[in-house]
Amino acid sequence: MEKESTTPQTNRIELDPEESIGYFDYKGFRVRYNVATETQDDTNAEEPANHALTPNTGGGETLSIWVWEGVPQKFKEILLQHELIEADLMLNQKRLKSEAHKAAWESHMQYAKEHLNRKDHEEFIKWQSAIKFHI
């Protein structure tokens, strides 16, 4: 079976700044995201985003993505995009976490370059360099 391409998914993720929780479908997943997650052991200033499959009360699973509340609003969609790519590579394509994270990193860097203006992109690079999220 041939693996899917890891070419970056660059379609813009439009987040409503008034809504911190939402749902959408992505590559066979029902995705639930929360872009205002309070500080926890696995979602915080050093690890600002995370994902996991979570059980649904009616059966099945949802891909849950958490983005820390302290992430600047203009960067949240970038971290959400990273988690989508990483989850797809790990869960659908059975890639190792380290390989999936590296590919998601490269993808979100391209996404940031394409979708942020120059000033915001420079701010993103500076912000990101201060956290554990990088490779």
DAWO-V251331 format. One record per backbone hydrogen bond with DSSP energy under -1.0 kcal/mol. NH is the residue of the N-H (numbers start at 1). CO is the residue of the C=O. E is the energy in kcal/mol with one decimal. If there is no record, write none. Layout:
((NH CO E) (NH CO E))
This chain:
((19 16 -2.0) (22 33 -1.8) (24 31 -1.7) (26 29 -2.3) (29 26 -2.2) (31 24 -3.4) (32 63 -2.5) (33 22 -2.6) (34 65 -2.1) (35 20 -2.9) (37 67 -2.4) (40 43 -2.5) (44 47 -2.0) (50 66 -2.1) (52 64 -1.9) (54 62 -2.9) (56 60 -2.4) (59 56 -1.6) (62 54 -2.8) (63 30 -2.5) (64 52 -3.0) (65 32 -2.6) (66 50 -2.6) (67 34 -2.9) (68 48 -3.1) (69 37 -2.9) (71 68 -1.7) (75 72 -2.5) (79 75 -1.7) (80 76 -2.3) (81 77 -2.3) (82 78 -2.1) (83 79 -2.2) (84 80 -2.0) (85 81 -2.3) (86 82 -2.7) (87 83 -2.6) (88 84 -2.4) (89 85 -2.5) (90 86 -2.4) (91 87 -3.2) (92 88 -1.7) (93 88 -1.7) (95 89 -2.8) (100 96 -2.9) (101 97 -3.0) (102 98 -2.0) (103 99 -2.2) (104 100 -2.6) (105 101 -2.6) (106 102 -2.4) (107 103 -2.2) (108 104 -2.9) (109 105 -2.2) (110 106 -1.8) (111 107 -2.6) (112 108 -2.7) (113 109 -2.0) (114 110 -2.3) (115 111 -2.3) (116 112 -2.0) (121 117 -2.8) (122 118 -2.3) (123 119 -2.1) (124 120 -2.6) (125 121 -2.4) (126 122 -2.1) (127 123 -3.0) (128 124 -3.2) (129 125 -1.8) (130 127 -1.1) (131 128 -1.6))
